[in-house]
């Protein structure tokens, strides 16, 4: 798990200057290979934990891409977030990791990442 997380951190650096689509395209072969190699493992909880951690990381990257509070507010309301949720996330616009664990998971859901093409591990 430590090796998996370290490699994901390398592939999803927040300072790389890549769009979310580029990050996902670089991430997809590694995730699919890892899943194929360990497919027979009887560890659904481990897969679920890694999947949640990966989506948490991708949410933080998305917030970093939006940068300013006004942009975060505009994008979240465009995605269908409630006004109070968008305000709460936008008010702490520089706390990417902490914000990506809170109310943001109701807006940037698993279905959102499915549309972007992120493979599921669990």
Secondary structure, DSSP 8 states (H G I E B T S, - for coil): -HHHHHHHHHHT-TTS---HHHHHHHHHHHHHHHHHHTTT---HHHHHHHHHHHHHHHHHHHHHHH-SHHHHHHHHHHTT--HHHHHHHHHTTT-HHHHTTTGGGGTS-HHHHHHHT-----
